[in-house]
Amino acid sequence: MRLYHHPFSSSARRAVMAARYMNTDVELVLVKDLREPEQRRELLRLNPNGKIPVMQDGDFVLWESYAIMQYFAEKTPGQTLYPTELRARADVSRWMYWCAQHWVPALSVLAWENWMKQIFGNGSPPDRQEVLRGEVELAKVATVLDGHLRGREWLCSSGLSLADFAICVTLVAQEPARLPLLQYGNLQAWFGRIQSLDVWKQTKLEGGAGL
């Protein structure tokens, strides 16, 4: 198997973290420059969305980081990040889908306005109305996450899981995107536990700070 990734992508980082934690037999292929024409063509051949990560296993190509993490788990005997018991697995899946549907969209508003716009946009200042909208949306989902983490070590009762990796990688944007999350004590304590994991430290440079 091959996993195409890039240092600036947190979506790629969650897949890399899962693979390394489970000791999945996968070759990491660095896409050095997404703007380079030849590499861009190759990426579009694998993923019509033109994004990473992308996984290739023989003639099977899979994109979307959550699906890739699940595929790695299925290919790794004895792994514990994606439990086999029906309800435990559904719980992990629930939080991964919540991340994609609620958490990342809320963060992305502030990440774009306060940070990414200066890098990839036209250099215009943050749109104050969009920033306010992002802060309101983020407060809603952060309250849900912080409340759920009260009294919990990890997101799911089965222990450290793909759900934890799905969400945690986005928090590297706290400072550059000026995300108002420091007041959520349960969330920050959980993130501290994530940061103490060897796999977090091992993938820090590869993770970058993208969304």
Residue, then its C-alpha position, 0 to 999 in steps of 0.5 A: m500500500r502507498l499513502y500520498h501525503h503532504p506536510f501541510s495537510s492535517s487530513a493527511r496527518r490523521a491517516v499517517m498517525a493511524a498507520r503508524y500507531m497500528n504499525t500498518d504496512v504502508e509506504l509513505v509517498l511525499v507529494k512535495d509540491l501540489r502546484e508542480p504540474e507533473q505532480r498535480r497531474e499525477l494527483l488528479r489521476l488518483n483523486p479527481n478532487g485533487k486533494i490528499p491524502v490518497m491511498q493506493d493498494g494495488d489497483f484500488v485507490l481510496w481518497e478521504s482521510y476518514a475512509i483511509m483510516q478505516y481501511f488501514a484498520e481493516k488491513t491491520p490484524g490486532q489493531t485497537l483504534y477501530p473496535t470490531e464490536l458493533r456499538a463500539r465501532a459505531d461510536v467511533s464512526r459517529w465522532m469521525y463523521w461529526c468531525a467532518q460534518h460539524w467540527v472542521p466546517a466550524l474551524s475552517v471559517l476562522a482558519w481561512e479568515n485569520w490565517m489561510k487567506q494571507i497565504f493562499g488568498n488575495g492578502s485582504p484582511p479578515d472579514r469581520q462578519e465572517v469571523l463573528r460567524g465562525e466564532v459563534e459556530l465554533a462555540k457551538v461545537a466546542t461546547v458539545l465536544d468539551g461537555h462530552l470529554r468531561g470525565r473521559e480520557w478519550l472520546c470513546s469508551s473503547g479507548l484511544s481511537l480513530a476518532d481521537f486522531a480525526i479531531c486532534v490534528t485540527l488543533v494545531a491551528q489554534e494559534p495561527a487561526r486564533l481559535p478561541l478554544l483555551q477556555y474549554g478545559n476538558l478539550q485542552a486536557w484531552f489535547g494534552r494527552i494526545q500531544s504526549l503520545d509518541v505518534w503525535k511527536q513522530t508525525k509533528l513535522e509531517g503534520g504541519a498545520g493545515l486543515 
